[in-house]
Amino acid sequence: MLSLIQRVTRASVAVDDMVIGTIDGGLLALVAVEPGDSDAQIARMAERLLGYRVFADEAGRMNRSLADTGGGLLLVSQFTLAADTRSGMRPSFTTAAPPAEAEQGFNRLVDICRGRHAGRVETGRFGAHMVISLVNDGPVTFLLRP
């Protein structure tokens, strides 16, 4: 499992010109499920998403997490993040989980985050063509693995 996180002042996701998920300050996480991702890996990713310290403390240092700030979390499934781009001029998606497995893993991640986070947890729509709007704060962007 991979998550590309971006600290945002706001972010939203739309399907068919209709906004289906939106947050103010917090994290946008683009999430890719890889073949064989275990429940333990999914739980660890939730822990990292909620606990990764990317928000400033009183001294301006990145010492506060989403759990500390109570900010929003926008989770968006993005299988292209797991693409193998090491050779050629076209990505291979053999390193991404098949759709049924990926949807199950992504939904499990969403459930865990919603159960553990007091702040807003929003999502896109699995398998849909989505348009994501965001204002990256910093910019601050990290690639997380469980």
Secondary structure in CASP SS format (residue, H / E / C, confidence):
PFRMAT SS
TARGET T0000
AUTHOR 0000-0000-0000
METHOD secondary structure of the structure
MODEL  1
M C 1.00
L E 1.00
S E 1.00
L E 1.00
I E 1.00
Q E 1.00
R E 1.00
V E 1.00
T E 1.00
R E 1.00
A E 1.00
S E 1.00
V E 1.00
A E 1.00
V E 1.00
D C 1.00
D C 1.00
M E 1.00
V E 1.00
I E 1.00
G E 1.00
T E 1.00
I E 1.00
D C 1.00
G C 1.00
G E 1.00
L E 1.00
L E 1.00
A E 1.00
L E 1.00
V E 1.00
A E 1.00
V C 1.00
E C 1.00
P C 1.00
G C 1.00
D C 1.00
S C 1.00
D H 1.00
A H 1.00
Q H 1.00
I H 1.00
A H 1.00
R H 1.00
M H 1.00
A H 1.00
E H 1.00
R H 1.00
L H 1.00
L H 1.00
G H 1.00
Y C 1.00
R C 1.00
V C 1.00
F E 1.00
A E 1.00
D C 1.00
E C 1.00
A C 1.00
G C 1.00
R C 1.00
M E 1.00
N E 1.00
R E 1.00
S C 1.00
L H 1.00
A H 1.00
D H 1.00
T H 1.00
G C 1.00
G C 1.00
G E 1.00
L E 1.00
L E 1.00
L E 1.00
V E 1.00
S E 1.00
Q C 1.00
F H 1.00
T H 1.00
L H 1.00
A H 1.00
A C 1.00
D E 1.00
T C 1.00
R C 1.00
S C 1.00
G C 1.00
M C 1.00
R C 1.00
P C 1.00
S E 1.00
F C 1.00
T C 1.00
T C 1.00
A C 1.00
A C 1.00
P C 1.00
P H 1.00
A H 1.00
E H 1.00
A H 1.00
E H 1.00
Q H 1.00
G H 1.00
F H 1.00
N H 1.00
R H 1.00
L H 1.00
V H 1.00
D H 1.00
I H 1.00
C H 1.00
R H 1.00
G H 1.00
R H 1.00
H C 1.00
A C 1.00
G C 1.00
R C 1.00
V E 1.00
E E 1.00
T E 1.00
G C 1.00
R C 1.00
F C 1.00
G C 1.00
A C 1.00
H C 1.00
M C 1.00
V E 1.00
I E 1.00
S E 1.00
L E 1.00
V E 1.00
N E 1.00
D E 1.00
G E 1.00
P E 1.00
V E 1.00
T E 1.00
F E 1.00
L E 1.00
L E 1.00
R C 1.00
P C 1.00
END
